[in-house]
Amino acid sequence: MLVSLMNSFRAIAMQHDAGFGMMQARNSMLGAIQSINPHNPNFEALHQQDLKLSLDIANNQLKYQMATAMRDQADTQLKKERGLNLVA
């Protein structure tokens, strides 16, 4: 039961880390837009930064989905273990 709880808490922490990573990438995107030099914009650099941040967001979304699946699995295992403890 303790291992299932630890796995559940670890998955929750992974969800929070992935959500925070997505938030940081989106804030960086907004910061990049605000820092454009209106007299001499470098669209290639902006495109490269946007591409990198978009990939970071996609990566964090995948991590969030994996953590959600891990949490669901740990919660299912925890319910199963609780049921066994009540019977014994």
N, C-alpha and C positions, 0 to 999 in steps of 0.2 A: 504494500500500500504506500509506503514511503517513497519507493522508487517511482511509482505512478504520479504521486504528488510533485516530486522533483521534476519529472519530465513535463508535467503540465505547467509548472512555474517557469521552466526553461523555455517552453514554447511561447508563453505569454511574453517573456522578456524578448524573445526573437521577434514577435509581432511588433512590440513597441520599438525595437531598434529599426526594423524595416520601415515602419511608419515615420519615424524620425528622419530616416534617410531620404524618404520621398519628400518630406517637408523641406529639408535642407536643399535638395536639388531644385525644387520649385522656387524656393526663395532665391537661389542662385540664378535661375532663369530670369526672374524679375529684376534682379540686380544687374544682370548683363544688359537688359533692355534699357535700364536707366542710365547706364554708363556709356552709351553710344555717343561718340563725338558727332554732333550734327553737321559739322563742316567737312569732316573727312571720315566717313564711316567705313569700317573694315568689315564688310559683309562675310568674307571668307572666315575670318576668326570667329565672328558671331555664329556662323553656321557650324563650325567645328565645335564650339562650346555648347551649342544647342543640341547637337548630335550626341555629344558625350553625356550631357545631363539627361537627355531622353533615354539613353541606354541605362544610366544609373537608376532612373525611375522604373524602367521595365525590370531591371534586376531586383530592385527592392520589392516590386509587386510580386515577383516570383517567390522571393524569400518570405513575404507575408503569407502567400497562399500555402507554402510548404509548412510554415509555422502553424497555420490554422489547422492543417491536416494532422500535424503532430499533436496539437492540443486536443483535437477531437479523438484521436486514437488513445491518448493518455487518459482522457475523461471516460472513455468507454472501458478501458482497462480498470480504472479506479472503481467504476460502478460494479464491474464484475467482481473485483476483489472485496468490495463492501458486502455484496451479496453472499460471498463465501464466508465472510466473518460472521454475519448474522446467523447463518445456518449452524456454524460450529459452536 
